[in-house]
Amino acid sequence: MDSITELYRIGSGPSSSHTMGPQNAARLFVEQHPEAARFRVTLYESLASTGKGHLTDRAVTAALGEERCEIVWKPEERMPRHPNGMLFEAQDSNGNVTGSWKVYSVGGGAIMGEDEPRRQQQGVYPHPDLASVMALCEDKGITYWEYVARYEGETVWPFLKTIWQAMQQALERGLTAQGVLPGSIGLRRQAWNYMSRTKLAHKSMHQTGKVTAYALAVAEENAAGGIIVTAPTCGSCGIVPAVLYYLRETLKATEQDILRALATAGLFGNIIKHNASISGAEVGCQGEVGSACAMAAAAATQMMGGTVRQIEYAAEMGLEHHLGLTCDPVDGLVQIPCIERNACAATRALSRAQMAILSDGMHRIPFDEVVAVMAQTGHDLPSLYRETARGGLAKVYAARPQKQ
């Protein structure tokens, strides 16, 4: 498995696979072809279906130059290896193609060339699944964050400190921002309202109110194109920071506690990414929000003093109970149902952690098996439920008479 520095990425929203990934690819391509007079970029299937709402064209033209870049949309065509396929072409002044590159945006801002292996066999971590990681942890008497430090080295801590700072900044900006989010829906920000009402509510409402407000704050920043952290994606970026921010307050946790929790969350996210997918275009929203819920549940259980088995159980529940969740963004925007899903998953992650702490950590279906089921379920989903904005809530909304 790769380093968790490949999982947590700081960048602009609203989508890691539809904006960050394509922009990264565009930057690499223009570096390889600085002499090009023009560029043509063809977007396929999911990138073409929801690219305008996800600002894919703006991300690509920002890197290549708007005045010399043509975007071709082919939502009905799919490249062979992933729904988020792109063809970059460099042209001379006569329109002749002087270079081309087929590349995929595979989730979380990562990209993969046509001829590259899907997953690198060699990476930072030698263990391929959680079962082998947990066996080592129990044999050596260490926890998951110590496992991460063993293979990442001490440089992981300043990296995670930067990640945590960016998460906090996004959350705190989102809590104070008000107004309507950009896009065709006219959706108003709600984080400030939730936080204000929570302060007036009975204490029994504070956990749900605060965690909801925190998750909405980050998800709304993402929808507005703000700077956020993929955890593991832009579309699910509010879940992990919301849970950690809340637990920092209630448990009086130190920064060290938070960084260790982020290391554990990153490990679980990495295992899902390595053995399944975190791409909504490939496996639906279960791969984004479900993965983030598992990561947050694992981190929270650790912060509550859970054992390695209790942490695994919490993560397993976080992912299991999002199995089959479709990706159906209304009007191709990362707003409905994406923003509310961050809040729902954050509150669920916290409750799964509490449930795991109350248990002995023993259960019948291990985390690795749920990861495998998630991958299979995602591949079995019809394409209209995998970030094409042609099914589910997106289809219902599109069928409404549009206001003039």
Number of C-alpha atoms within 10 A of each C-alpha: 20 20 17 25 14 14 23 24 22 19 20 21 29 30 29 32 31 31 26 30 25 31 25 17 25 24 15 13 20 18 11 12 16 10 12 18 16 21 28 19 23 17 28 24 24 29 32 28 23 25 27 16 24 27 21 25 25 18 21 25 21 15 18 24 15 16 10 13 21 18 18 15 19 16 17 10 14 18 17 10 15 20 28 31 27 29 17 19 23 24 20 14 9 8 13 12 15 14 15 16 15 17 24 27 28 27 29 30 28 19 21 20 16 18 8 10 9 12 13 10 11 9 12 14 20 13 14 14 20 19 15 11 20 19 12 16 17 14 9 10 10 14 21 29 20 16 20 22 16 12 14 18 12 11 9 17 17 11 14 22 16 12 23 20 12 19 25 19 15 25 26 15 16 26 25 13 15 15 10 14 17 15 17 11 14 10 14 12 24 21 25 18 13 20 22 14 15 20 13 10 12 9 11 9 13 16 16 18 21 24 30 29 27 33 32 33 30 36 36 36 27 30 24 20 20 18 20 28 31 31 33 35 30 34 30 35 33 39 37 33 27 30 27 29 20 19 19 16 10 10 10 10 16 10 12 12 16 23 23 22 25 29 25 27 30 29 27 29 28 28 21 28 25 18 17 21 27 32 31 30 32 26 31 32 29 28 35 33 34 31 35 35 39 36 34 37 38 37 35 32 28 27 20 15 11 24 19 21 20 25 31 31 29 34 33 29 25 30 27 23 16 20 21 22 22 25 31 29 28 27 24 23 25 26 25 17 15 24 25 18 23 32 29 19 31 33 24 23 31 29 17 26 30 18 17 26 22 11 15 13 17 12 13 6 12 18 26 18 15 20 25 15 16 28 24 14 16 28 14 11 16 12 22 20 26 27 30 27 25 22 21 15 19 23 16 11 16 14 9 8 7 7 4 3
